[in-house]
């Protein structure tokens, strides 16, 4: 293919057609929108410089490029996250779209809980699991990207799958049940209703929070319904009481009902995601680090 104007337009068109998919791959592998965007920029440069006439399958080629870039970045990211103040949580994806196709695209595969579990995998395990189990990429193709044998790649995915299942929620959760638990939590927390909080929290609930050392957040998880309920009631009385101007809203967080709190100007200051089992909340993931909320804008919230 000649590198003339029409070839350049074709090159851009092919890449843009895959951008959303490639961004989904990068976000799931990295848990960071800013890092994913950096990867897409570098992938575009490599695509533009490649001998595109020799590329039989642009999607497969670009998937391999993005995966390799993410794989290399995960090594340095792990070092950064080990020195991070408190817990490092993935950046939340907040959305107001409710179409079946959109929710099918997001759903469990990008829940904040699952992304947090993926942080515990090695870069190779994470890449093999995400590509195969989430995006249905074949092991032969993954093996070429990771420079492993197909059998070794299969073992990486299997090992990752076992670790994910160990940490996964107990059984499938009905979306209506999940939404009901989130609404109950929102009502109880905004009203400082300690008994209401205890009723919706699992006895062994775990509260995770990420302030990045920039805003106040716990450095360690808070365990147990009594401790979490009292902490939430105290926070609500301090920050969400009458006259504060702070509002809480239910919205989709990584494809599942979650909560946002916003200041009087509508700026989102915190995002909460939940896991639910048996009608009760088993884990809460709270992101208040402002650097992880720059992509979260005012959204149309769910009723």
Secondary structure in CASP SS format (residue, H / E / C, confidence):
PFRMAT SS
TARGET T0000
AUTHOR 0000-0000-0000
METHOD secondary structure of the structure
MODEL  1
X C 1.00
X C 1.00
X C 1.00
X C 1.00
X H 1.00
X H 1.00
X H 1.00
X H 1.00
X H 1.00
X H 1.00
X H 1.00
X H 1.00
X H 1.00
X H 1.00
X H 1.00
X H 1.00
X H 1.00
X H 1.00
X H 1.00
X H 1.00
X H 1.00
X H 1.00
X H 1.00
X H 1.00
X H 1.00
X H 1.00
X H 1.00
X H 1.00
X H 1.00
X H 1.00
X C 1.00
X C 1.00
X H 1.00
X H 1.00
X H 1.00
X H 1.00
X H 1.00
X H 1.00
X H 1.00
X H 1.00
X H 1.00
X H 1.00
X H 1.00
X H 1.00
X H 1.00
X H 1.00
X H 1.00
X H 1.00
X H 1.00
X C 1.00
X C 1.00
X H 1.00
X H 1.00
X H 1.00
X C 1.00
X C 1.00
X C 1.00
X H 1.00
X H 1.00
X H 1.00
X H 1.00
X H 1.00
X H 1.00
X H 1.00
X H 1.00
X H 1.00
X H 1.00
X H 1.00
X H 1.00
X H 1.00
X H 1.00
X H 1.00
X H 1.00
X H 1.00
X H 1.00
X H 1.00
X H 1.00
X H 1.00
X H 1.00
X H 1.00
X H 1.00
X H 1.00
X C 1.00
X C 1.00
X C 1.00
X C 1.00
X C 1.00
X C 1.00
X C 1.00
X C 1.00
X C 1.00
X C 1.00
X C 1.00
X E 1.00
X E 1.00
X C 1.00
X C 1.00
X C 1.00
X C 1.00
X H 1.00
X H 1.00
X H 1.00
X H 1.00
X H 1.00
X H 1.00
X C 1.00
X H 1.00
X H 1.00
X H 1.00
X H 1.00
X C 1.00
X H 1.00
X H 1.00
X H 1.00
X H 1.00
X H 1.00
X H 1.00
X H 1.00
X C 1.00
X C 1.00
X C 1.00
X C 1.00
X H 1.00
X H 1.00
X H 1.00
X H 1.00
X H 1.00
X H 1.00
X H 1.00
X H 1.00
X H 1.00
X H 1.00
X H 1.00
X H 1.00
X C 1.00
X C 1.00
X C 1.00
X C 1.00
X H 1.00
X H 1.00
X H 1.00
X H 1.00
X H 1.00
X H 1.00
X H 1.00
X H 1.00
X C 1.00
X C 1.00
X C 1.00
X H 1.00
X H 1.00
X H 1.00
X H 1.00
X H 1.00
X H 1.00
X H 1.00
X H 1.00
X H 1.00
X H 1.00
X H 1.00
X H 1.00
X H 1.00
X H 1.00
X H 1.00
X H 1.00
X H 1.00
X H 1.00
X C 1.00
X C 1.00
X C 1.00
X C 1.00
X C 1.00
X C 1.00
X C 1.00
X H 1.00
X H 1.00
X H 1.00
X H 1.00
X H 1.00
X H 1.00
X H 1.00
X H 1.00
X H 1.00
X H 1.00
X H 1.00
X H 1.00
X H 1.00
X H 1.00
X H 1.00
X H 1.00
X C 1.00
X C 1.00
X C 1.00
X H 1.00
X H 1.00
X H 1.00
X H 1.00
X H 1.00
X H 1.00
X H 1.00
X E 1.00
X E 1.00
X E 1.00
X E 1.00
X E 1.00
X E 1.00
X E 1.00
X E 1.00
X E 1.00
X E 1.00
X C 1.00
X C 1.00
X C 1.00
X C 1.00
X C 1.00
X C 1.00
X C 1.00
X C 1.00
X C 1.00
X C 1.00
X C 1.00
X E 1.00
X E 1.00
X C 1.00
X H 1.00
X H 1.00
X H 1.00
X H 1.00
X H 1.00
X H 1.00
X H 1.00
X H 1.00
X H 1.00
X H 1.00
X H 1.00
X H 1.00
X H 1.00
X H 1.00
X H 1.00
X C 1.00
X C 1.00
X C 1.00
X C 1.00
X C 1.00
X C 1.00
X C 1.00
X E 1.00
X E 1.00
X E 1.00
X E 1.00
X E 1.00
X E 1.00
X E 1.00
X C 1.00
X C 1.00
X E 1.00
X E 1.00
X E 1.00
X E 1.00
X E 1.00
X E 1.00
X E 1.00
X C 1.00
X C 1.00
X C 1.00
X C 1.00
X C 1.00
X E 1.00
X E 1.00
X E 1.00
X E 1.00
X E 1.00
X E 1.00
X E 1.00
X E 1.00
X E 1.00
X E 1.00
X C 1.00
X C 1.00
X E 1.00
X E 1.00
X E 1.00
X E 1.00
X E 1.00
X E 1.00
X E 1.00
X E 1.00
X C 1.00
X C 1.00
X H 1.00
X H 1.00
X H 1.00
X C 1.00
X C 1.00
X C 1.00
X C 1.00
X C 1.00
X C 1.00
X C 1.00
X C 1.00
X C 1.00
X C 1.00
X C 1.00
END
